Amino acid sequence: MLPSALSTCSIYYKSVAYSGTCAVTSATITVTGTTLAKAVVAGDVIYLAVGPITNPQTQLNNKTISLSVYTDSSLATVADIYTYAVKFLCRFPCKSCLTNQPLACTAC
């Protein structure tokens, strides 16, 4: 479940953190205001941190997160699109749980 605002909104590239602005609309998070100091080379790893996103009460089946990367702030040209399956390590009501034990809550 997406909150109306996110307290964490950062991109990490080559061990440097770049803070951005996260706007939340319905089921979409838009990260803007981030320009990397170095050009990204094919095969480089970029980390995106957004949150908090709460573990939902109902199981999410066949849900995905799609990440669209644009060439500039106009959002006119898509550079690439990545799609990932959603998998929470813990099942509701767990906020955290024991490793490989999704219902063994260590915090709710």
C-alpha positions in Angstrom: 0.0 0.0 0.0 1.4 3.4 -1.0 1.3 6.2 1.5 0.4 9.7 0.4 4.0 10.8 1.0 7.4 9.1 1.2 10.1 10.0 3.7 12.8 8.1 1.7 13.5 9.1 -1.9 17.1 8.6 -3.1 19.1 7.3 -5.9 22.5 5.8 -5.3 25.1 5.6 -8.1 28.8 4.8 -7.6 28.4 5.1 -3.8 27.0 8.6 -4.1 23.5 9.4 -2.8 21.3 11.7 -4.9 18.2 13.0 -3.1 15.1 13.5 -5.2 11.5 14.4 -4.8 9.0 11.6 -4.7 5.4 12.4 -5.7 2.8 9.7 -5.0 -0.4 9.6 -7.1 -2.6 6.5 -6.8 -0.3 3.6 -7.6 2.5 5.7 -9.1 5.6 7.0 -7.5 7.4 9.7 -9.6 11.0 10.5 -8.7 12.2 13.9 -10.0 14.9 16.5 -9.3 17.8 14.1 -9.6 20.6 14.5 -12.0 23.6 12.2 -11.7 27.1 13.8 -11.7 28.5 11.1 -13.9 27.2 9.5 -17.1 25.7 6.1 -16.6 27.6 3.4 -18.5 25.8 0.2 -19.8 26.0 -2.5 -17.1 26.3 0.0 -14.2 24.1 -0.5 -11.2 21.8 2.2 -9.9 20.0 1.8 -6.6 16.6 3.4 -6.0 15.3 3.8 -2.4 11.7 4.8 -1.8 9.7 4.2 1.3 8.1 3.4 3.6 5.8 1.1 1.7 3.7 -1.0 4.1 3.2 -4.7 3.8 -0.5 -5.0 2.7 -3.2 -6.9 4.6 -4.1 -9.0 1.6 -1.6 -11.1 -0.4 -0.4 -9.5 -3.6 -0.7 -12.1 -6.3 0.9 -11.5 -9.7 1.7 -7.8 -8.9 4.7 -6.1 -10.3 6.7 -2.9 -10.0 7.6 -1.2 -13.2 10.5 1.3 -13.4 10.5 3.6 -16.4 13.8 5.6 -17.1 13.6 8.7 -19.2 16.3 10.6 -21.1 15.5 13.9 -19.6 13.0 15.8 -17.4 10.5 16.3 -20.2 9.5 12.6 -19.8 9.1 12.4 -23.6 11.6 9.7 -24.4 11.7 6.4 -22.5 15.3 5.1 -22.2 14.3 1.8 -20.7 11.6 0.0 -18.8 12.2 -2.6 -16.1 9.6 -4.8 -14.4 10.0 -6.6 -11.1 7.8 -9.0 -9.2 6.6 -7.8 -5.8 7.7 -10.1 -2.9 7.5 -9.1 0.7 9.7 -11.0 3.1 7.0 -11.0 5.7 3.3 -11.6 5.6 0.8 -9.3 7.3 0.6 -8.4 10.2 4.4 -8.7 10.4 6.4 -5.6 9.9 9.6 -7.7 10.3 10.0 -11.4 10.6 12.6 -14.2 11.0 14.6 -15.2 7.9 12.6 -17.5 5.6 9.7 -17.5 8.1 7.2 -15.0 6.8 4.7 -15.5 9.6 7.2 -15.5 12.5 6.9 -11.8 13.4 9.6 -10.0 15.2 7.6 -6.8 15.0 4.1 -5.9 14.0 
